[in-house]
């Protein structure tokens, strides 16, 4: 299968700071690839290089078969990019914005009429396309921005945090649009997201970047199996970090993490350990608000390979 995105040894330095330290990527055509990373990991810088907004310091990459350094114009014609902050003129209607975008890509009027009809059905905005964008909800603006990225029918679509700030209903709607683009059009989608659930639901494969390098990659199921432990999660009253020390004394416990009033205990045999955890907390006089047993999630994988929980603030680099 051909690769829609390929990178080998991709590096970006800003002075003495090495934001990206040698990223290798191979994203096959037709795949939804989820790209995750903590703040400052180099996630945004990597994407900016792939969409030709920033030139690499070293290494090489191709997108849709075009070299990002030697043929940036060809890359831009082949890709669609929907950034986190949609730059939409509120005084224009949705149709006006889409026609302007089409003209920038050289689409003739008849071809643009056809694309408008297709996009109107695809993004499910309906008659609102004829209204001014200032009247749109956040979800409608996000879908219009997505439509603008699709006007020229790109082969690879880059989505940067497509659902940040949206309500659950709007988020689910955007998820369905992403699935339809991939399923019905066979479009390759490179998705950066701060929501691990989003990557788990949408992505065929996930790559996690930390300290400028890919530290884990695979299907969500494969990555979760690498954690390989059951997890006991306790919501407790008081200082979770101090309470965690009580649980570290249990012989069958492999790892204990405390985060925002919640303690996560990793063990090979969760059903056996959950009783030991409950007894230890009761004997220590700790008030337990909730105690659950669950299998690993992508958040657990993220913690395992980066040493941190996902930070839900905008990445700096």
Residue pairs with C-beta under 8 A, 6 or more apart in sequence:
1 28
1 29
1 30
2 28
2 29
2 65
3 26
3 27
3 28
3 29
3 62
4 27
4 28
4 29
4 30
4 31
4 63
4 64
4 155
4 156
4 188
5 25
5 26
5 27
5 33
5 50
5 61
5 62
5 63
5 156
5 188
5 190
6 25
6 26
6 27
6 61
6 62
7 23
7 24
7 25
7 26
7 46
7 50
7 59
7 60
7 61
8 24
8 59
8 60
8 61
9 22
9 23
9 24
9 58
9 59
9 60
10 20
10 22
10 23
10 24
10 25
10 46
10 49
10 56
10 58
10 59
10 60
10 61
11 18
11 20
11 21
11 22
11 23
11 56
11 57
11 58
11 59
12 18
12 19
12 20
12 42
12 45
12 46
12 49
12 54
12 56
12 57
13 19
13 57
14 317
18 212
19 42
19 45
19 212
19 317
20 42
20 45
20 46
20 49
20 56
20 212
21 42
21 211
21 212
21 213
22 59
22 212
22 213
23 42
23 46
23 59
23 209
23 212
23 213
23 214
24 214
25 61
25 207
25 214
27 33
27 188
27 190
27 205
28 188
29 155
29 186
29 188
30 182
30 186
30 187
30 188
31 188
31 189
31 204
31 205
32 178
32 182
32 188
32 189
32 191
32 202
32 203
32 204
33 188
33 189
33 190
33 191
33 203
33 204
33 205
33 206
33 207
34 191
34 192
34 193
34 198
34 199
34 202
34 203
34 205
34 206
34 207
35 43
35 46
35 47
35 190
35 191
35 192
35 193
35 206
35 207
35 209
36 43
36 192
36 193
36 196
36 199
36 206
36 207
36 208
36 209
36 298
36 302
36 310
37 43
37 208
37 209
37 210
37 306
37 315
38 210
38 302
38 306
38 308
38 310
38 311
38 315
39 311
39 313
39 314
39 315
39 316
40 315
40 316
40 317
41 209
41 210
41 211
41 212
41 306
41 315
41 317
42 209
42 211
42 212
42 213
42 317
43 192
43 209
43 315
44 160
44 192
44 315
44 317
45 54
45 317
46 209
47 158
47 160
47 190
47 192
48 54
49 55
49 56
49 61
49 68
50 61
50 63
50 68
50 158
50 190
51 63
51 75
51 76
51 79
51 81
51 158
52 68
52 72
52 75
52 76
55 69
56 68
56 69
60 67
60 68
60 69
61 67
61 68
61 69
62 68
63 75
63 78
63 79
63 156
64 74
64 75
64 78
64 79
64 154
64 155
64 156
65 78
66 74
66 75
66 78
67 75
68 75
77 105
77 152
78 154
78 155
78 156
79 154
79 155
79 156
79 157
79 158
80 149
80 150
80 151
80 152
80 154
80 156
80 157
80 158
81 149
81 157
81 158
81 160
82 142
82 145
82 146
82 148
82 149
82 157
82 158
82 159
82 160
82 162
83 145
83 160
84 160
84 161
84 162
84 164
84 314
86 141
86 142
86 144
86 145
88 97
88 133
88 141
88 144
88 145
89 97
89 133
90 132
90 133
90 134
91 132
91 133
91 134
92 100
92 132
92 133
93 129
93 130
93 131
93 132
93 133
94 125
94 128
94 129
94 130
94 131
94 133
94 136
94 144
94 147
95 116
95 129
95 130
97 133
97 144
97 148
98 112
98 115
98 116
98 119
98 129
98 144
98 147
98 148
98 151
99 112
99 116
101 148
101 151
101 152
102 111
102 112
102 115
102 151
102 152
103 112
105 151
105 152
107 115
107 151
107 152
112 151
115 151
115 153
116 129
119 147
119 150
119 151
120 126
120 129
122 147
122 150
122 177
122 180
122 181
123 143
123 144
123 146
123 147
123 177
124 143
124 173
124 177
125 140
125 143
125 144
125 147
128 135
128 136
128 140
129 144
133 141
133 144
136 144
137 170
138 165
138 166
138 167
138 170
139 166
139 167
139 169
139 170
139 171
139 173
139 174
142 162
142 163
142 166
142 170
142 174
143 173
143 174
143 177
146 159
146 162
146 174
146 177
149 157
150 157
150 181
154 187
155 187
155 188
156 187
156 188
156 189
156 190
157 181
157 187
157 188
157 189
157 190
158 189
158 190
158 192
159 178
159 189
159 190
159 191
159 192
160 192
161 192
161 193
161 194
162 174
162 178
162 191
162 193
163 170
163 171
163 174
163 175
163 193
163 195
163 198
164 194
166 174
171 198
175 198
175 201
175 202
178 189
178 191
178 202
179 202
181 187
181 189
182 188
182 189
191 198
191 199
191 202
191 203
193 199
194 310
194 311
194 312
196 297
196 298
196 299
196 302
196 310
197 298
199 206
199 220
199 298
200 206
200 220
200 297
200 298
203 220
204 219
205 217
205 218
205 219
206 216
206 217
206 218
206 219
206 220
206 223
206 298
207 214
207 216
207 217
208 214
208 215
208 216
208 217
208 223
208 301
208 302
208 305
208 306
209 215
210 305
210 306
215 305
215 306
216 223
216 226
216 301
216 305
217 223
218 226
220 298
223 298
223 301
224 295
224 296
224 297
224 298
224 300
224 301
225 296
226 301
226 304
227 266
227 296
227 300
227 301
227 304
228 296
229 254
229 255
229 266
229 267
229 268
229 270
229 296
230 266
230 267
230 268
230 269
230 270
230 271
230 273
230 293
230 294
230 295
231 264
231 265
231 266
231 267
231 270
231 293
231 294
231 295
231 296
231 300
232 264
232 265
232 267
232 270
232 273
232 274
232 277
232 291
232 292
232 293
233 262
233 263
233 264
233 265
233 290
233 291
233 292
233 293
233 294
234 243
234 247
234 262
234 263
234 265
234 277
234 281
234 288
234 290
234 291
235 261
235 262
235 263
235 288
235 289
235 290
235 291
236 243
236 261
236 262
236 263
236 281
236 286
236 287
236 288
236 289
237 261
237 286
237 287
237 288
237 289
238 286
238 287
240 258
240 259
240 260
240 261
240 262
240 263
241 258
243 258
243 263
243 281
243 284
243 286
244 256
244 257
244 258
244 263
246 280
246 281
246 284
246 286
247 253
247 256
247 263
247 265
247 277
247 280
247 281
248 256
249 280
250 265
250 273
250 276
250 277
250 280
252 267
252 268
252 269
252 272
252 273
252 276
253 265
253 266
253 267
253 273
253 276
253 277
254 266
254 267
254 268
255 265
255 266
256 263
256 264
256 265
256 266
257 263
257 264
257 266
257 303
258 264
259 309
264 300
265 273
265 277
266 300
267 273
270 293
271 293
274 291
274 293
277 291
278 288
278 291
281 288
281 291
282 288
299 309
299 310
302 308
302 309
302 310
303 309
